[in-house]
Amino acid sequence: MDKKKLLMLVEIAIFAGIGIVLDQFSFKLWAQGGSISFVMLPIMLMAIRWGLTAGLATGLIIGVLQIMFGGYIVHWFQAILDYGLAFTVVGLVAVIRKPLLQAAKSVDKKKMTIYIVLGALLGGTLRFISHLLAGVVFFKEYAGDDNVWIYSIIYNGSYMLPATILTAVIAVLLFTTAPRLLQTFK
């Protein structure tokens, strides 16, 4: 195995661990689950530093670790939606990797900010959709007489919107002030 691939694997493991720690320091909004945390930040970082595979792998590992550390599971497919898929899709932030790295190379902080915010919105939206679908299918009894879609949108949106906004703000502050974090060693 070459050194670059080994470094990527080590960073995936480290940042997945950091993601779990960041998720533990969260604002728990609901008793049934859902919290405002910075768990998406390390996934974004890995997707930008190493690309799609590393971003997806970091998200998947974080999802699996969340199950191991007390995830709330009612059905195997709900576990896939709420943990496996929800955090894995955040790795699709890698689609903004090339233009963001070009903006960082030319020290264009305005463009960097735009791409970072777009990446955070993409990752947060995809994660929200995964949680939304799990809510509609597996937690409809909590909606009572209300429309299950509206209930799930409000429930999941109540923590995903602030989490996505806070992740975008912190990512912009972190990555524009220290753009070297976005680049891998050669």
TORKOL-4160 file (C-alpha; in steps of 0.2 Angstrom, whole numbers, padded with zeros to 4 digits, m for minus):
186
<pt num="1" X="0000" Y="0000" Z="0000"/>
<pt num="2" X="0007" Y="0017" Z="m0005"/>
<pt num="3" X="0009" Y="0031" Z="0009"/>
<pt num="4" X="m0004" Y="0042" Z="0001"/>
<pt num="5" X="m0017" Y="0029" Z="0002"/>
<pt num="6" X="m0012" Y="0024" Z="0020"/>
<pt num="7" X="m0013" Y="0042" Z="0025"/>
<pt num="8" X="m0030" Y="0043" Z="0018"/>
<pt num="9" X="m0036" Y="0028" Z="0028"/>
<pt num="10" X="m0029" Y="0034" Z="0044"/>
<pt num="11" X="m0037" Y="0051" Z="0041"/>
<pt num="12" X="m0054" Y="0043" Z="0038"/>
<pt num="13" X="m0052" Y="0033" Z="0054"/>
<pt num="14" X="m0047" Y="0049" Z="0064"/>
<pt num="15" X="m0060" Y="0060" Z="0057"/>
<pt num="16" X="m0074" Y="0047" Z="0059"/>
<pt num="17" X="m0069" Y="0047" Z="0078"/>
<pt num="18" X="m0069" Y="0066" Z="0078"/>
<pt num="19" X="m0086" Y="0066" Z="0071"/>
<pt num="20" X="m0093" Y="0054" Z="0084"/>
<pt num="21" X="m0085" Y="0065" Z="0098"/>
<pt num="22" X="m0092" Y="0081" Z="0090"/>
<pt num="23" X="m0109" Y="0072" Z="0090"/>
<pt num="24" X="m0108" Y="0069" Z="0108"/>
<pt num="25" X="m0106" Y="0087" Z="0112"/>
<pt num="26" X="m0123" Y="0091" Z="0104"/>
<pt num="27" X="m0139" Y="0100" Z="0109"/>
<pt num="28" X="m0152" Y="0086" Z="0110"/>
<pt num="29" X="m0168" Y="0093" Z="0104"/>
<pt num="30" X="m0179" Y="0078" Z="0105"/>
<pt num="31" X="m0180" Y="0063" Z="0116"/>
<pt num="32" X="m0183" Y="0051" Z="0102"/>
<pt num="33" X="m0167" Y="0057" Z="0093"/>
<pt num="34" X="m0161" Y="0072" Z="0083"/>
<pt num="35" X="m0148" Y="0084" Z="0089"/>
<pt num="36" X="m0139" Y="0099" Z="0083"/>
<pt num="37" X="m0121" Y="0095" Z="0082"/>
<pt num="38" X="m0105" Y="0097" Z="0071"/>
<pt num="39" X="m0105" Y="0079" Z="0065"/>
<pt num="40" X="m0105" Y="0084" Z="0047"/>
<pt num="41" X="m0090" Y="0095" Z="0048"/>
<pt num="42" X="m0077" Y="0080" Z="0048"/>
<pt num="43" X="m0086" Y="0072" Z="0034"/>
<pt num="44" X="m0085" Y="0088" Z="0024"/>
<pt num="45" X="m0067" Y="0090" Z="0027"/>
<pt num="46" X="m0063" Y="0072" Z="0021"/>
<pt num="47" X="m0074" Y="0074" Z="0006"/>
<pt num="48" X="m0064" Y="0090" Z="0001"/>
<pt num="49" X="m0047" Y="0084" Z="0006"/>
<pt num="50" X="m0048" Y="0067" Z="m0002"/>
<pt num="51" X="m0063" Y="0066" Z="m0013"/>
<pt num="52" X="m0079" Y="0056" Z="m0015"/>
<pt num="53" X="m0073" Y="0039" Z="m0008"/>
<pt num="54" X="m0065" Y="0046" Z="0008"/>
<pt num="55" X="m0081" Y="0057" Z="0011"/>
<pt num="56" X="m0093" Y="0043" Z="0009"/>
<pt num="57" X="m0082" Y="0031" Z="0019"/>
<pt num="58" X="m0080" Y="0044" Z="0033"/>
<pt num="59" X="m0099" Y="0046" Z="0034"/>
<pt num="60" X="m0103" Y="0028" Z="0033"/>
<pt num="61" X="m0091" Y="0024" Z="0047"/>
<pt num="62" X="m0099" Y="0038" Z="0058"/>
<pt num="63" X="m0116" Y="0031" Z="0055"/>
<pt num="64" X="m0111" Y="0013" Z="0060"/>
<pt num="65" X="m0102" Y="0020" Z="0075"/>
<pt num="66" X="m0118" Y="0029" Z="0080"/>
<pt num="67" X="m0127" Y="0013" Z="0079"/>
<pt num="68" X="m0114" Y="0005" Z="0090"/>
<pt num="69" X="m0115" Y="0019" Z="0103"/>
<pt num="70" X="m0133" Y="0018" Z="0106"/>
<pt num="71" X="m0143" Y="0022" Z="0090"/>
<pt num="72" X="m0161" Y="0021" Z="0091"/>
<pt num="73" X="m0167" Y="0007" Z="0079"/>
<pt num="74" X="m0184" Y="0000" Z="0076"/>
<pt num="75" X="m0181" Y="m0009" Z="0060"/>
<pt num="76" X="m0166" Y="m0013" Z="0050"/>
<pt num="77" X="m0171" Y="m0002" Z="0035"/>
<pt num="78" X="m0174" Y="0012" Z="0047"/>
<pt num="79" X="m0156" Y="0010" Z="0053"/>
<pt num="80" X="m0149" Y="0011" Z="0036"/>
<pt num="81" X="m0159" Y="0027" Z="0032"/>
<pt num="82" X="m0156" Y="0036" Z="0049"/>
<pt num="83" X="m0138" Y="0030" Z="0051"/>
<pt num="84" X="m0129" Y="0022" Z="0036"/>
<pt num="85" X="m0137" Y="0032" Z="0022"/>
<pt num="86" X="m0140" Y="0049" Z="0031"/>
<pt num="87" X="m0121" Y="0051" Z="0036"/>
<pt num="88" X="m0114" Y="0043" Z="0020"/>
<pt num="89" X="m0123" Y="0055" Z="0008"/>
<pt num="90" X="m0115" Y="0070" Z="0017"/>
<pt num="91" X="m0099" Y="0064" Z="0008"/>
<pt num="92" X="m0106" Y="0069" Z="m0008"/>
<pt num="93" X="m0100" Y="0086" Z="m0003"/>
<pt num="94" X="m0085" Y="0081" Z="m0014"/>
<pt num="95" X="m0094" Y="0088" Z="m0029"/>
<pt num="96" X="m0088" Y="0105" Z="m0024"/>
<pt num="97" X="m0070" Y="0099" Z="m0021"/>
<pt num="98" X="m0062" Y="0105" Z="m0037"/>
<pt num="99" X="m0069" Y="0122" Z="m0038"/>
<pt num="100" X="m0066" Y="0125" Z="m0019"/>
<pt num="101" X="m0048" Y="0119" Z="m0020"/>
<pt num="102" X="m0046" Y="0131" Z="m0035"/>
<pt num="103" X="m0053" Y="0145" Z="m0025"/>
<pt num="104" X="m0042" Y="0141" Z="m0011"/>
<pt num="105" X="m0027" Y="0141" Z="m0022"/>
<pt num="106" X="m0031" Y="0158" Z="m0029"/>
<pt num="107" X="m0035" Y="0164" Z="m0011"/>
<pt num="108" X="m0052" Y="0169" Z="m0017"/>
<pt num="109" X="m0061" Y="0169" Z="0000"/>
<pt num="110" X="m0078" Y="0174" Z="m0008"/>
<pt num="111" X="m0078" Y="0160" Z="m0019"/>
<pt num="112" X="m0072" Y="0148" Z="m0006"/>
<pt num="113" X="m0087" Y="0154" Z="0005"/>
<pt num="114" X="m0099" Y="0151" Z="m0008"/>
<pt num="115" X="m0093" Y="0133" Z="m0012"/>
<pt num="116" X="m0092" Y="0129" Z="0007"/>
<pt num="117" X="m0110" Y="0135" Z="0010"/>
<pt num="118" X="m0116" Y="0125" Z="m0006"/>
<pt num="119" X="m0107" Y="0110" Z="0000"/>
<pt num="120" X="m0114" Y="0111" Z="0018"/>
<pt num="121" X="m0132" Y="0114" Z="0010"/>
<pt num="122" X="m0130" Y="0099" Z="m0001"/>
<pt num="123" X="m0124" Y="0087" Z="0013"/>
<pt num="124" X="m0137" Y="0094" Z="0025"/>
<pt num="125" X="m0151" Y="0093" Z="0013"/>
<pt num="126" X="m0147" Y="0075" Z="0008"/>
<pt num="127" X="m0145" Y="0070" Z="0026"/>
<pt num="128" X="m0162" Y="0078" Z="0030"/>
<pt num="129" X="m0170" Y="0068" Z="0015"/>
<pt num="130" X="m0164" Y="0052" Z="0022"/>
<pt num="131" X="m0170" Y="0056" Z="0040"/>
<pt num="132" X="m0187" Y="0062" Z="0032"/>
<pt num="133" X="m0190" Y="0046" Z="0024"/>
<pt num="134" X="m0186" Y="0036" Z="0039"/>
<pt num="135" X="m0198" Y="0047" Z="0049"/>
<pt num="136" X="m0212" Y="0045" Z="0036"/>
<pt num="137" X="m0210" Y="0026" Z="0035"/>
<pt num="138" X="m0205" Y="0021" Z="0053"/>
<pt num="139" X="m0211" Y="0035" Z="0065"/>
<pt num="140" X="m0228" Y="0039" Z="0058"/>
<pt num="141" X="m0237" Y="0034" Z="0075"/>
<pt num="142" X="m0229" Y="0050" Z="0082"/>
<pt num="143" X="m0238" Y="0061" Z="0070"/>
<pt num="144" X="m0255" Y="0056" Z="0078"/>
<pt num="145" X="m0269" Y="0063" Z="0067"/>
<pt num="146" X="m0257" Y="0075" Z="0058"/>
<pt num="147" X="m0250" Y="0073" Z="0041"/>
<pt num="148" X="m0235" Y="0061" Z="0043"/>
<pt num="149" X="m0225" Y="0071" Z="0029"/>
<pt num="150" X="m0228" Y="0088" Z="0038"/>
<pt num="151" X="m0224" Y="0080" Z="0055"/>
<pt num="152" X="m0208" Y="0072" Z="0048"/>
<pt num="153" X="m0203" Y="0088" Z="0039"/>
<pt num="154" X="m0205" Y="0099" Z="0055"/>
<pt num="155" X="m0197" Y="0086" Z="0066"/>
<pt num="156" X="m0182" Y="0083" Z="0056"/>
<pt num="157" X="m0181" Y="0101" Z="0050"/>
<pt num="158" X="m0181" Y="0107" Z="0068"/>
<pt num="159" X="m0163" Y="0100" Z="0071"/>
<pt num="160" X="m0156" Y="0098" Z="0053"/>
<pt num="161" X="m0159" Y="0116" Z="0048"/>
<pt num="162" X="m0149" Y="0123" Z="0063"/>
<pt num="163" X="m0136" Y="0110" Z="0061"/>
<pt num="164" X="m0133" Y="0113" Z="0043"/>
<pt num="165" X="m0132" Y="0132" Z="0046"/>
<pt num="166" X="m0120" Y="0130" Z="0060"/>
<pt num="167" X="m0110" Y="0118" Z="0050"/>
<pt num="168" X="m0109" Y="0130" Z="0036"/>
<pt num="169" X="m0104" Y="0144" Z="0047"/>
<pt num="170" X="m0090" Y="0134" Z="0056"/>
<pt num="171" X="m0084" Y="0127" Z="0040"/>
<pt num="172" X="m0083" Y="0144" Z="0032"/>
<pt num="173" X="m0073" Y="0151" Z="0047"/>
<pt num="174" X="m0062" Y="0136" Z="0048"/>
<pt num="175" X="m0058" Y="0133" Z="0030"/>
<pt num="176" X="m0056" Y="0151" Z="0024"/>
<pt num="177" X="m0044" Y="0155" Z="0039"/>
<pt num="178" X="m0034" Y="0139" Z="0037"/>
<pt num="179" X="m0036" Y="0134" Z="0019"/>
<pt num="180" X="m0021" Y="0122" Z="0021"/>
<pt num="181" X="m0033" Y="0110" Z="0030"/>
<pt num="182" X="m0042" Y="0107" Z="0013"/>
<pt num="183" X="m0026" Y="0100" Z="0005"/>
<pt num="184" X="m0018" Y="0083" Z="0006"/>
<pt num="185" X="0001" Y="0081" Z="0008"/>
<pt num="186" X="0010" Y="0076" Z="m0008"/>
